[in-house]
Amino acid sequence: MSAQVIRPPNTLRAKVGGGFAINADAVAKAEQALAAMSAQFGQWLQDEIDKLEKAQADIRAKGYTAETAEALYFRAHDLKGLGTTYQYPLVTRLAGSLCKMLDDPARRLDAPLVILDAHIDAIRAVVRDKIQTDDHPVGKTLAETLEARVKDYLG
């Protein structure tokens, strides 16, 4: 039995315009723009935390419903995406843990409020105390403890 190997031409390079060289000037300009905005990161992060706290307050005022749980999830999801951008990778990790607990809409309302509140309190505390990464012993302990509670909850 004989076989013939057919290798089709790779036309991807022609379709996307050749090589993938990185324009050093564009990178430098982007870094400068980011540095110029970094002075506002603290306020922007606080704005996001204020939204998270409002979602928490709405749960206390209106009850833990599909609507208030979803609002909390969206606030946590925003912080998960923005924490590292705002120079707080620990916030990204903590918000990611909270999101993991709330990811499944079918189980969202079963999430223990005490663990939700603990995540929000931890996020608030690490920003207040300027604990940006989990290299800090308190940050590491907070993240590991909350992640373990979420893991236990999710089974």
Beta strands, then each sheet from edge to edge (+ up, - down):
end
